[in-house]
Amino acid sequence: MKQNQFQHIDWSKKIKIFGIGGCGVKILHEITEFPDNVEIIKLDSRNSYVFKEDLLGSEMHERLNKVPDHEELINMDSGDPYDVYDKLTPDIEVVILLAGLGGDIGSRVREIAKAVNQLGISCFSIVTLPFPFEGKKRRNISEEVLLELAKYSLEVYFSDNRNLLGRSPYGTSLDDAFKMFENDCISLLNSLINSSKINKSDYLISLKNQLDPVTD
């Protein structure tokens, strides 16, 4: 098996993946199996679709809220969402953060990444930037958080929603573009946790390459 570029990491040790907010939680719901060394924490708001049975119907609501043994679903509206130190034990080798930035979610992602970094745990971030219609304030927050994540993460992979359809084949619907983006996120997660070669993505960009491009 070809190794990815983070060969100094022991990927056989414990890995924790945080899905933060609707975007991160939804993508993790699409993955049905993880290796035994991977634990999942899903942080979402009480107002999110994950918790709202009336929006989903009882069958879908039950499926999304059924938490396997290796997962934990946490309502961010109860307790302190920044207090993640009790979830970060010395045996953890890697933390992966998966989230959409902007607004309160962006701030929470930043705090978790900072906590992970302070504990000396390798951190990777997979995030999205908001659509233009979500407002300039959310856009500014997301761009600020993105640059801060670069300080706390070994690598940040991001997708800019304003370019989502532009990166998709002509005629692709927004729903289908999101699905293809989600598939790229799942592929990247699998490459990281299985220490395999990271394939080129149509939607996810390496922030490190953007800030420090490779030159001939």
Summary of the structure (lengths in Angstrom):
residues: 216
radius of gyration: 16.8
end to end distance: 27.5
largest distance: 56.2
contacts: 645
relative contact order: 0.16
helix: 41%
strand: 20%
